[in-house]
Amino acid sequence: MKRLKFEKVGDINSDFPYINVYLVDFDEPIIEIAVDEHNNIKFVMYKNNINDVVLSVENLKEILRVGEDFLPKALEDQKSELNRLTTRCE
């Protein structure tokens, strides 16, 4: 099983943060875990300089688990931020 590294990224151009997934020994992400326009989780596979990205079932389960944990937190954070902004405008 390859070791994975997860990095949460905030992007001013995105409504939600997202998570980049890396192989531990590489600088380029292999997958992005994000929230789509329907508030569902999505996985974006990146093209990169790694010839073949081979992941085990355990790696895929870990990526899915991180995504499943991330989604409700991202949605709740977005809701809290909208409530905060709405309250400030009143």
N, C-alpha and C positions, 0 to 999 in steps of 0.2 A: 504494500500500500504506500502510495506517495504521500508525503506530508504537504498539507495545504495551509495557506495563510489567507486570512480574510481581513479586508480593509474597508471600513465604512467611509464613504465619500459624500460630502455635501457639495452640491452644484447649484449655483445661482440660477442656471438655466433649466433646472428640473424642479418639479413640485415636491419630489421626495428625494431623500438621500438614496444611495444605492451601495451595494457591497461588491468590491472587486475580489475575485478569487485568484490566487496565485499558487503556482508550484513553489515550494519554499526556496529553491535555489535559482529562481528566475525572477527578473525584474518586471516582466510584462504580465498583465492579467490574462487569464485564460477564459474566464467567465465573469459576467456581470449579473448580479441578482438585483432586480429592480421591481418597481410597482408600475403596472401598465395603466392605460387610460380608464380601465374599468375597475381599478383597485384590486387587481389580481397580481400574483407574483409572476414574474417572467424571468427567464434565464437567457442571456445573450452570450453566445459563444464568439470569442474573439479570434481573428486571424492573427498570428504572431510569428516570430522567428523560430519557434520550437517546431521541429519537423513533425513529430507525432506526439500528441498529448494522449496518453493512455491512462485512464482512471479505473480504479477498481470499483466494485459494487459498494464497498465501504466508503470510498471517496464520494461516490454519487449520493449515498445516503447522508453523509455529513453535509454536503452542499445543500441537499433538500431540507435537512433539519435546520440549518442556518437560515435558509430562505423562509421556512415556515415560522421560525421564531422572529425573524425580522419583520414580516408583513404586518402583524397586528401592532407592533411597536411603531412602525413607520406611519400607519394610518392614525393611530392615537396621537402621535406627536403632531401630525399635520392638523388634526382636529383641534388640539390644544392651541396650536399657533393661530389658527383661524379665529378661535374664540378670544384669544388674547388681543388680536388685532381689532376684532369687532368691538370689544369692550373699550379699547383705547379710543375708538372713533366716536363713541356715544357721548 
